[in-house]
Amino acid sequence: METIQPIVYKPIGVIRSPFSTLEGMPIQPSAARGIKGTVVLNEEYVEGLSDLDGFSHAYLLYHFHLSKAFKLRVVPFLDDQQRGLFSTRAPNRPNPIGLSVVRLNRIESNRIDIENVDVLDGTPLLDIKPYVAEMAGVRDYRIGWLTDRREEMQSKRSDRRFREPPE
């Protein structure tokens, strides 16, 4: 097997939100409707925001900075039994990268006012990409073990289960 060199990312900014602790935080943007936050982009990247104001939504890719370790089987927020890590959106991962789709409300200088934010205040931002449903091209999809938990997705909140290092 070929040896792959480590990859190092540099944050391009920080995500500001009303959530100073994990407890009680929405676990997905669908449960964070109307919750406002701000992306503060490092000044050196401001030129890259040009033309983003024509989009209503964007993906935020970020680093789960409180993630310390991971297990390959976890009990996710929306279940009471263990599931394979890669069938969940649990934050403790081999590469703790998060992804959220947020509404873009206003862009001014290096600040982006966003809505539907489900991210802890101070989370390092790795990238921004415009959300374009037609580019995903997904029409016929399944959501596995989450099928019977659709309604819970809108109201479920975070707890401490992923804050502590795995046993």
C-alpha positions in Angstrom: 0.0 0.0 0.0 1.3 3.4 -0.9 2.2 5.7 2.0 0.1 8.9 2.0 1.6 12.0 3.5 -0.3 13.8 6.3 -2.6 16.6 5.1 -2.6 19.9 7.0 -5.3 22.5 6.6 -5.2 26.2 7.7 -8.4 27.7 8.8 -9.7 30.5 6.6 -11.8 32.0 9.4 -14.1 31.3 12.3 -17.8 30.6 12.8 -19.6 32.6 15.4 -22.8 31.3 16.9 -24.9 31.6 20.0 -23.7 28.2 21.2 -20.9 28.4 23.8 -21.4 24.8 24.9 -22.3 21.6 23.1 -25.2 20.7 25.5 -28.5 21.9 23.9 -27.0 22.8 20.6 -28.9 21.7 17.5 -27.3 18.6 15.9 -28.0 19.6 12.3 -29.0 22.7 10.3 -32.6 21.4 10.0 -32.9 21.7 13.8 -31.4 25.2 13.7 -33.9 27.0 11.6 -33.8 30.7 12.2 -30.7 30.5 14.5 -28.3 33.3 13.4 -24.6 33.3 13.3 -21.6 34.9 11.5 -18.7 33.7 9.5 -15.6 35.9 10.1 -13.3 35.3 7.2 -9.5 36.0 7.6 -8.8 39.3 5.7 -6.5 37.5 3.2 -9.5 35.6 1.7 -12.1 38.4 1.4 -11.6 38.7 -2.4 -12.8 35.1 -2.7 -16.3 36.2 -1.4 -16.9 38.0 -4.7 -20.1 36.8 -6.3 -21.1 34.6 -3.4 -24.0 37.1 -2.7 -25.9 35.7 -5.6 -26.4 32.4 -3.7 -29.0 31.9 -1.0 -27.1 29.0 0.7 -23.6 27.7 1.1 -21.8 24.7 2.5 -19.5 25.4 5.4 -16.8 22.9 5.9 -15.2 23.2 9.4 -13.0 21.5 11.9 -14.6 19.9 15.0 -11.9 21.5 17.2 -13.2 19.8 20.4 -13.0 16.3 18.9 -10.2 14.4 20.7 -10.6 10.8 19.5 -13.0 8.5 17.7 -14.5 5.0 17.7 -15.7 3.1 14.7 -19.0 2.3 16.4 -21.0 5.0 18.1 -24.4 5.6 19.6 -25.6 8.6 17.5 -27.8 11.4 18.8 -30.8 10.0 16.9 -30.6 6.4 18.1 -30.0 4.3 21.2 -27.9 1.6 19.6 -24.4 1.5 18.2 -24.0 2.2 14.5 -20.9 2.3 12.2 -19.3 5.7 12.5 -19.5 6.3 8.7 -23.3 5.8 8.8 -23.6 8.7 11.2 -22.8 12.4 11.3 -21.1 12.1 14.7 -18.4 14.7 15.2 -15.6 12.4 16.5 -14.1 11.1 13.3 -10.7 10.1 12.0 -10.6 13.5 10.3 -13.0 15.7 12.4 -14.4 17.6 9.5 -18.0 19.0 9.7 -20.3 20.1 7.0 -23.4 22.3 7.3 -25.7 24.0 4.8 -26.5 27.5 6.0 -28.6 30.4 4.6 -26.5 33.4 3.5 -28.2 36.6 4.7 -25.6 39.3 4.1 -22.0 39.6 3.1 -20.1 42.7 4.2 -16.3 42.9 4.0 -15.0 39.8 5.8 -18.3 39.0 7.6 -21.1 36.7 6.4 -24.3 36.8 8.3 -25.8 33.3 8.2 -28.8 31.5 9.5 -29.6 27.9 10.4 -26.3 27.6 12.2 -25.7 24.3 14.2 -22.0 25.0 15.0 -20.3 25.7 18.3 -19.0 29.3 18.6 -15.4 29.7 17.7 -15.3 26.7 15.3 -12.5 27.0 12.8 -13.7 27.4 9.2 -11.9 25.3 6.5 -13.9 26.3 3.3 -17.1 27.8 1.9 -18.8 26.4 -1.2 -22.1 27.5 -2.8 -25.0 25.2 -2.4 -26.5 24.2 -5.7 -29.0 21.4 -5.5 -28.9 20.7 -9.3 -25.1 20.0 -9.0 -25.7 17.2 -6.5 -28.1 15.6 -8.9 -29.6 13.4 -6.1 -33.2 12.4 -6.7 -33.6 8.8 -5.6 -31.9 8.4 -2.2 -32.2 6.4 1.0 -31.4 7.4 4.5 -30.8 4.0 6.1 -31.4 3.7 9.8 -32.6 7.3 9.9 -35.7 6.6 7.9 -38.0 6.3 11.0 -36.3 9.3 12.7 -37.1 12.1 10.2 -39.2 14.1 12.7 -36.6 13.9 15.5 -34.1 15.5 13.1 -36.0 18.8 13.5 -35.7 19.0 17.3 -32.9 16.8 18.6 -30.2 18.6 20.6 -26.6 17.8 21.4 -25.5 16.3 24.7 -22.1 15.3 26.1 -21.8 11.9 24.4 -19.1 13.1 21.9 -17.4 15.6 24.2 -15.5 12.9 26.2 -12.8 10.8 24.7 -14.0 7.3 23.8 -13.6 4.6 26.3 
